[in-house]
Amino acid sequence: MMLGPDDLVLCSGTFAFGTGFTERVDASGAAGFEGLSLWVNDYRGGRAEGLSDADMRAMLDDHGLGIAELDAAWWWLPGAPESVPGEMAAAFEYDEGDMFAIADALGARSLNAVDVFGGTWAIEDAAESFAGLCDRAAEHDLLVHVEFLPWSRIPDLSTAWEIARMADRPNGGVLIDAWHWTRSGPDLALLRSIPGDKVLGIQLDDGPAAPEPDLITATMHERLLPGDGAFDLAGLVDALRATGTRAPWGVEVFSDELHALAADEVAVRAAAAMRAVVSR
């Protein structure tokens, strides 16, 4: 299934951690989404439910759903370790081959690349590594987008775009998450200058006008549904449309309050919020 600018995607983190694959798919389809994103552990949860790859693919087809991005590629930057140490290990216990296998099995659109470890690499080295990731992903018909995180070594759109621009791969570009965009010093002029075929992913969410004292805690627990906060989502949506992007509209709301609700209620609320913001 090809996902495009007329489609809504329910991103994995909007559901509570541990929500089962079947529950995610049922809730997303019933709320009228056309796609959903997955983490590797979401896929593994489906297998733990006793579902085969064919079962999961058929379930997606029955609900008219495509897989948008697979989150997240963590190994691609120079100096990345062979495995994730410490408390993050459980969330990132997979490698490139695992993600490509899931993409092949379920028909994913894209792969999301983030900086997890920081380091001392130069932008030129990051671009070379990103180019290699894009080339390998192209063998699986995958797009690849860099997502910037304000506390990381890729802290803003300018840095993410420079990596994608220098890599210069037809399937490579950037992802814009409204939360990270707002907290990293938004530059509408820069966004509007990026070619639409390089804006490959969109994730909308909301929050208060003033930055939180602990950004990592806030982004993982305190996001708001689009329209419920003070972010300039109208300006962001206009700028994204001005690029000519063909990316689907994703909603990613990590929220303890939202995660306390049933999956079907989460999906209904997220769909209503997204439709109001993007004026479908």
N, C-alpha and C positions, 0 to 999 in steps of 0.2 A: 504494500500500500504506500503510495507516494503522499507524504504530508507536505502541505504548502501553506500559504498565507491566509487561507480561508479556514484553517483548522486550529482547534484548541487541543493542547496537550496538558495532561495532568502529570506533573513531575513527582517522582517517587517520594521525596521528602515531605510532601504535603500530607501524606498518610503517616500515621504513627509507625515507628520502627517496629518491625515484626509483623506488620499486616501481611496476610498471605497473598500469594499470587492470584488465586481465584477471587478473593475478596476485592483486590485492586481492580481486576479486570471487570468484574460484575458492576462495581460502583462507578467506574469510569464510563463504561458503556451506557449504563442507565441514566447518567447525568448528561449525556450528549457529547462527551469528548470524542475526538477522532483519533487521539493518540495518547500514549503515556510513556514516561521514561522509566528506566530500570537501573538499579544497582545490581551488581553481581549477586549479592545476597538475596535480592528479590527473586532472581531466577532460581537460585539454589533452594529457596523456600518452595517454589513450585515443584521442583524435583522431590523435595522432602514430603510434599503432599501426595506423591505417587504419580505425578504427571510426567509424561514423556515430552520430548521436544515437539512431537507431532500433536500431542494433546494441547500443549500451550499454544501452538500456532493455530490450531483449529478453534480454540477458545477465543483468541484474538480476532480471527476472521468472523466468527459468529457474532461478535459484538461490534464489528466494523472498526476495529482499532488497529493502528500501526504502532510500532515501537519507534519513538523519536530517538533521543540520545541515550547511550549507555554511559553511566557515571561510575567511576572517573578513572581516566588514565593517570597514574601517579609515577610511573617508572621512566618517563620519556626524557627528562632533563639530564644534563651532564652531571655525573657524580651521584645519581640516585642509587641507593642500596639495592641489593638483589631481593630483599624482603623488607617489609615495614616493621620496625622494632616497636616494642613497648605496647602501650594501651591502644594504639591505633591498629595493631596487627589484625584483629578480628574483622575490622571493617574493610581492610585492604589486602586480604589474604587471597590474592589472585594475580595473574600476570597477563601479558598481552595475548598470549595464546588462548587463555580462558575467555577473554572479552571477544576476540575474533570468532571463537566457536559459538558463543551466544548470539552474536550478530548474524552469523550464517544460519543458525537454527531458527531464529525468530524474525529475521528480516529487518534489522535495525537501520535507521537512517544515518546516525552519526555517533561519534565518539567524543566525549568531553575531556579535554586535557587541562590539568591544573598543576600548580606548583605546591607540593606537600612539604618538601624538605629545605627549601631555600638553597644556599650554597654560595659559591664565589664565581659562578659561570658568567661569561660575558653574553650580551644579547646575540652576538654573532654565533656563539656556540649553541645557544638555545634555539636559534632559527635553524641551524643545521640539524639539530636533533628533531625538531618539529617536522622538518622536511622529510626525514627518514620515517617518522611515524606516519605521516600522510601517505608516503609511497607504499608502505606496508598495508595501511588501511585501504588504499585504493584497490588492492587485490581482493578485497571483500566488499567492494562497492560502498565504502563508508566515507562520509564527510568527516572532517576533524575540526573542532573549534577550540581555541584557547579561551578559558574563562579566567578573568582576573579576580584576585582576592586582595582586599586592601592591606592585609597584614603580611602578604607573601612577597616574594621577590618579583612577582608579576602583579603589581599593586593597582594598576589602572588600565584604562582602555589604550592609552598611548603606548604602554609597554607591550600589551598583548598584540596590538595591531602591528607594532614594529616587528615582532617575532613572526607573525603570519605574513607580513609584507615581504620581509627578507627571505623567508622560506620559499615564497612564490610557487606554491603548489595549487593546482586547479581545484583540489578538494579540501583546501585548508582555509581557515578564516577565524573569526572570533565569535564568542557568545557574550551577550549582554544580559546580565542579571540586574534587575532594578535596584536591589538592595546594595550590591557591591558598587554599582554605578553611582548611586546617591552618596554612599559613604566614602568614595574615592575621589571626590571632586569632579562632578560631571562636566563634560565639555561637549555641548551640543554641536558646536561648529565642527569639531573633530569627527564626531559620529556621522554627521551629515556628509562629510567628505569621503567616507569609506564606501567603496563600491558595494552595491547591494549583494553581489554574488560572493562577497567576503563576510557579510553578516549572516552567519549560518545558524545561530541559535538565539532564542529569546526566552527569558524567564522573568515573569512579572510577580511582584509582591509589594509590600508597603511597610511603612514604619513612621515613627515620629520625626519631626523636623530636626531636632537636636540629636547629634550622635550620642549613642550610649557609651558609658565609661568602659565597658568590656565588649568590644565588637564581636569577638568570636562567640561569646555566650549569647549575645543578642541575636546574632544571625542564625544560630542553631536552635533557639528556644522562643524568641520573642517577635518574630515577623508577624505582619498583619496581612490579611487578604487585600488584594488590590482595591483601592477606593476607601479603605478604612483608616488610612493614615494621612501623612502630610507630604509624601513624595510627589514630585511633579511628573506624574505618570502621563498626563496629557501631552506635556512637552516631549517626553521620551518617546511615546507612541508616534507622535507626529514626525520626530526626527528619524525614527526607524523606518517609517513609511517613505520618508523622503529619500532614503538610500536606495529604495527599490528592492529591499530584501524579499526573498521568497520563503523565509523561514516560517514555520508555524509559531503560534503564540502559546508559550508555556506558562504555567503558573506553579511557582515553587515557594511554599509557605511553611517553613519550619516553625512550628508554634506549639508550645505545650498545651495551650488552651484548645487549639484545633485538634491536636492529637488525642485529646480526651474524648472526642466524639466518635460515633460509629462511622465506618468508612463511607457508607452511602450518604450520610449527612455531610461529611467533609466534601465529597465530590459535588453534591448539589450546591453547597455554598460557594465552592471554588468556581464552578461553572457560571453561576449567577454574577459573581464579582467580575470575572473575566469578560463576560458579554457586555456588562455595563461599561467597562473601561475601554474595550476595543471597538465598541459600538457596532457589534455584529447585527 
